Amino acid sequence: MRSQLFTAFVFVVVVCAASVSAQELSHFQTIFEENAVETQSLMIRLDPVNDDVRFAVTLRDKENGTVRRHEFDGQGTNDPSPFQIEESYLCGTPVILLTVQYPWRHALPEFVRVLDTLAFRETDFAFIDVAFGPLTDIALADDSAYDLADLEMLPPIRVRCLTGQDAKPFEFFEKATK
């Protein structure tokens, strides 16, 4: 009898722990679809615009209902898809970095896709800048923040803080390689 109670108790504990873990996992889950990405508090859709190379990015805050739409020129196609997303803090500004992937119609296998990273201010979804590459290739431009030995290993896309500009707190630029 005692062993059956102990087994039942262990079973209940395991089921409760699994339930809590599943709830916490879904709390932080990011879901990528063909033309959308969704986090706990954010929904982003990428839709083609009427002509061949323009597309729209629509950001929606699921908590307060704020919606903002921006149109962009594509990279040879109007059907990009979300590739990576990160909420970050750059130059004193909370931002959403969204890397979009464009299928590239090219015969060479090394050119199967093109990646751009779009930066939006998190508070009002204002567009800030675009970097030509994935968000994993972005580093802050302040070289004094890094050890001299590490400068050669930094990603090629840098963030330059723009002081005194509320509309555009930073810009992306590509660091020249030696």
N, C-alpha and C positions, 0 to 999 in steps of 0.2 A: 504494500500500500504506500509506504513512504517513498519508494523508488518511483512509483507511478506519479505521485504528487510532484516529486522533484523533476521528472521528465516533462510533465505538463507545464510546470513553472518555467523550465528552460525553454520550452517551445513558445510560450507566451512572450518571454523576453526576446527571443530571436525574432518573432514576428513583429513585435513592436519596434525593435531596433531597425529592422528592414524597412518598415513603413516610414519611420522618421528619416532614414537615409534616403529613401526614394523621394520624399517630399523635399528635402534639402537639395538633392541633386536637381530636381526639376526647377527649383527656385533659381539656380544659377545657370541653367541650360540655355544655350544659344542654338536656335533652329535655323538652318539654311535650307531654302527651297530654291527652285530654279530661278525665280526673279525676285525673291524676297529674303529677308533675314529678320528674325524675331528674337528679342531678349525678354527678360522679365518685364521691363518697363518701356520697351521701344519696338516699333515695327517700321521697317524700311522696305519700300517697294521700288523696283526699277522697271519702268515701262517705256516702250518705244513711243516716239512722237511721230507725227504724220510723215515726215520725210525720211530719207534713207539713213542718215547718220546721227540724228538727235535722239536723246533719251531723257526721261525725267526720273528724278529721285524724289520720292515722297517719304518724308519722315513723320511719324506719328508717335506722340507720347501717350502710352496706354493709361497712365495715371491721371493726367489732367486734360487729355483730349487735344492738345496742341498739334496742329498739322501744318507742315510747310513743304512746298514743292519747288524744286529747282530743275532747270533744263540745262543739258550739257551736250557738247559735240562728242560723238563716239570716236572710236579708233577704227574706222573702216567698216563698222557695222552698228546697227542700232539695238542689238540684243545682248547687252552686257548682263552678267550675273554677279551677285555678291560672292566674294572670295574669302575675305577676312574682315573682322570688325574688332575694334578696341576702343574702350572709353579711357581717355588719358587726360593729363593735365600738362599743357604746354604753354610756356610764357605767361603764367598766371591765369590761364583760361582753361576751363574744363571743356574738352573736345571729344567728338566722336570721329574716329578715323575709320573710313570704310574703303577697303580695297575692292575694286570691281575688276572683273575679268572679261575681256573681249575675246570671243573666238576669232582668230585671225585666219583668213583663208589664204594660206601660203603653202607652197609645195615642200618647203624645207621643214623638217621635224623640229628644229630648235625654235621655230616661230609659230608654235601652235596656239599661243595666247599672248595677249598684251595685258599688263596690269597697271592700273592707275589707283592712287589713293586720294580720296576726297576727304577734306577736313571740314567739319561743321561745328559751330559753337553749340555746346550741349544745352545751354539755357534757353536759346530761342531758335535753334536750328539754322542760324545764318551760315551761309557758305563762306569759308575763309580762303582756302587755296587748294590746288591739286598738285600732287607729286606723281611723277611718271615712274612708277614702280610700286612694289608691295610695301605695306607698313612695316614689315620686318627690315627694310632697308633704310629706315629713318632714324636719325640721331640728332640730338641738340647740337647747335653750331658752336656753342661756347667751348672752344678748344681748351680753355684754362680749366675746365671741369674734369679733364681727362689727364692721365699720366702720358708723358710724351711717347713712351713705348707702345701705348695703346692706340695712338692716333691713326696709324696705318691700318688698323683692323676695324675702324669704325665704318658703319654703312655709308654708301656714297651719297645718300640724300640727307641733307641737313635742314634743321629748322632755325631760321634767323628771327629772333624776337624783334618786333618793331615797337619801340617805345612811343607813347603818346598817341597811338592810333587805336581808338576803341573799335572801329569797324573791322580792322584787320590786325589782330595782335601779333601775328607772325606770318612768315612766308617760307615756302620750301625752295631750296636751291640745290644743285648738284655740285658736290665738292670735286674739283679737278683732281684726277689721279696722276701720280708721278710715273 
